[in-house]
Structure formats: structure tokens, C-alpha cells
Amino acid sequence: MAVVLAVQNLRADGDVVTEGGVQKMNVTDDNQTELLTDVLKELKKMNLNMALMSDNYIQNSEVE
């Protein structure tokens, strides 16, 4: 879900909240969500394939 800071031209039907004196509106983009979900699935498949090919396990702390 993408969060957009909406300071100007706020839509009346949006979910607008005021936080620290700044008005914010949450906006979702279904295409972006679907794309990121597909990318995550591919990364999981790649990790599984790499794990089957190698006995090395890389810790999160080893990756920047």
C-alpha cells in the first residue's frame, strides 16, 4: 500500500487524517500491490532454488 502525503487538493471522500498539523490521506494502488506480490513470489522461488543448489545459508546481517 502506498501512502501519499496530501497537503493540497484533498478529496472530500478520502480517508484524511491530521497528524502533527499535517493532513494526510492513505491511497492504495491495486496494480502496485499485485506487482509487488508477484515480485515477492519470484524472489521466494529463487531463494528456494538457490537453497537446493547450495548448502550455504546467508544471514540477514550479512547483506546490506
Secondary structure, 3 states (H helix, E strand, C coil): CCEECCCCCCCCCCCEEEECCEEEEECCCHHHHHHHHHHHHHHHHHHHHHHHHCCCCCCHHHCC
